[in-house]
Amino acid sequence: MTNYCRVQGVPTHSRPHLMALGILLRRIHDPRRFGEFDSVGLAKKVFGDAAIEEASNRVAETLTKWLANCYFSSHRAYNIVTSCRRVSAGCTGGR
């Protein structure tokens, strides 16, 4: 990236601002074509810090709930299987 900026005479720090402007004007449809860039920084420029913070908090809360549900579901399933084995062992006389 620094080579492109040096050859073209474009300051390195202006690229994210130009990308944000292009997205807001709906001229850039797929920013991934520009290669590696700071996507969080670009999102903050386009949508604002508060919106990005709120969205990332919602994602973190959802993931936390999913992980908790997975843990408790697997733990509950283990308890059910263990209980069934005990009952089964009791019915067959432990054989």
N, C-alpha and C positions, 0 to 999 in steps of 0.2 A: 504494500500500500504506500509506503513512504517513497518508493521508487516512482510510482505513478504520479504522486503529488509533486515530487521534485521535477520530473520530466515535463509535466503539464503546467507547472507553476501554480498549482492550487494549494493553499494552506491545508495542512492535515486536519486541523480542528474544524474546518468548514464542512467537511463531508457529512457528518451526522445531521447538521442543520439542513443541508441541501436534500438529504434523503427524507427527512421529516417533512420538508416543504413539498417535495414530490409526492409523498404519500397523501398529505392533506389535500393537494390539488388533484388527486386521483390520476397521476401520471405514472406512478410506480405501482405495479400490480403484484410483483413478486420481489421483495427486497433481498431474498436469498441469492438472486443473480449477481449481487454486488460482492459476493464473497463473505469473508468473516467480518463481523462488525459487532458492536455492543448493542444487542437487541433490547436489553432492559433500558439502557440509556436512550435509545431511539424511542421506545414505547413511552418513557417519561416525557420526552420532548413532544410527542404527538398527543398523548392523553393526559399528561400531568402527573405529578408525584402522588397526589392523594388517590387518584383512581387506580394507579398501579399498586399502591400499598393495600388498598381495599381488596382488589382482585387477588393479590397474593395471599392475603389473610384468609379469604374464602377458600382458596385452593388448599391451604395448609389445614384449615379446620376440617374440610371434607376428607383429606387424606388421613388425618388423625382418627376421624370416625371410622373410616374404612378399616384402618389397621386395628383399631380396638375391636370392631365387629369380627374381623378375621381371627383375632386372638381368642376372643370369648367363644366364637363359634367352634373353633378347633378344640378348645378346652372343654366345651360342653359336649362335643361329639366324643372326645376321649372318655369323659365320664360316663356317657351313655353306653359306649362299647364295653367299658370295664364292668358296668353294672350288669349288662346282658351276659357277659362271660361268667360273672358270679352266679347269676340266676341259672344259667345253662349248666354250670358245674354242679350246682345244688340239685338240679332235676335229674342229672345222670349219675348222681352219687359220686361226683368228683372225678369221673373217668375221663 
